[in-house]
Amino acid sequence: MIIEEVFSSRGRVRILRILSEIGELNISELARRAGLNYATAKVHLQILKDAGLITHKSFGRIRIFRFNEDNRKAIMIRKLMEVWEQENSGDSKEV
Amino acid sequence: MSYGSVFRDETKLDINYTPPELQHRNIQFKLLNEYFRHAIMTPGKMTQRVIITGKIGTGKTVLTQHFGRSITREAQQRHINLHYIHVNCRQNKGSFFLILQKIVAHFHPGFPKRGYSAEELLQTLMQILDDQNTYLIITLDELESLIQNEGSEPMYKLSRIEETRLKESRRLSLICILRELSWLSKLDASTRSTLQNNIIQLDSYTKTQLQDILNDRIKSAFKQGTVPFETVILAAELGEEEDGNARYAIELLWRAGKYTDAEGGKEVAPEHVRRAAGSVYSTMRKDEISTLDYHKKLFLLGIARRFQQTRSAHITTGEAEESYKIVCEEFDKKARGHTQLWKYMKELTTLGVIKAEPSPSNSVGKTTLIGLPRIAAVDLEKELNNMLKSTGEDTSDDN
């Protein structure tokens, strides 16, 4: 999967950020926190899963999605997000 | 600015603090280890169910938490994935669902809060244990609450879940904490039979044992030389009078320390303990009472008020009901029916807030007598009034 595919959607980036911070969540809660509807969140999750950035686990009817700690790309994205956040908060302090 | 205090670290006197060393429960600790030896020696081959019983403040919780810490440490050293989870059933409203949810959240904090049944949750738990090749010891503290709320079913399911998984490893063991074994009679015969094999009875602490426990806590909680011998003796004596209740004795000491600090004193005197004894009971019970439903609080308020109108040691259920109805009128609430109040009475008895016993056989007619054995009615009323004021409105549906 090409990198543009992952980063071309605000929704996907938002989901990645949430999972990167929290670790794991189910679709409904992810959708709620990301401000997306259920169906859209589901599509984004599938794309992120195909990219290997997240994994999922089913418990009966419940599906839990989690940030893929074993994926190098995922780890680098988390680092990027952390640096981004730090720089942003530094910028806002300077202002 | 220096702040003078007799305390070194008062968190060591907190109800939730587990001391590094167990006092006077070593035999029971060894017994527990013996019962769960398989978890370390042959994990996955069998599971265990143990019941621990004893009165309030006899070390049930501290014993199991100590055991949990110790066995998980040992398992870790042997590279066995063993978890210990301690759940208080009463704090989880006696709900099997909430209890299981808490346990599942230990493994998956992001697990959704609704949308499935307790059965599904139990299956999920077993799946998690299988997936992670994990063994689990669950302690169900204050199990009375779960039995009272949901009867036999949860314990039946928990004790039988392994039997439905014949080909899988045995993963789930249970420790059940009860104040009185008589609660087991409320379980069905087959559940009872699976639970009743291993029972550890914790006797009330003696005065000397309480002294040891207090001295141990004093070492870490108070500054050196601030708690004289006589103070410890008195707190231990009062603890012994309260059915050998260590929690009570520790609480007394904490409060006595607070009185000393408030006076700017340098030493916790017996007099401070005596003053603490006058107030500690309500403090100790405060969190238990505060978790009661709105109408249970109203019912208890009715009882407290009735006791202030009588010199008798007991009141009848009829008198309690009458008094409750007057309270409901005052709070502008519709009074609950007799059957509901009967349930409230049972629950308050279980919590140890009131004492309910059948009237003597030689009395005319048959009723249940309610006693307030350990708290001044006036203090209870004050406490409840404050709580009801701060709680505000009744949140139940049919108020």
Interface residues (C-beta under 8 A of the other chain):
Chain A: I22 G23 E24 L25 N26 S28 E29 K57 F59 G60 R61 I62 I64 R66
Chain B: H108 P109 G110 F111 P112 G115 Y116 E120 Q123 T124 Q127 I128 D131
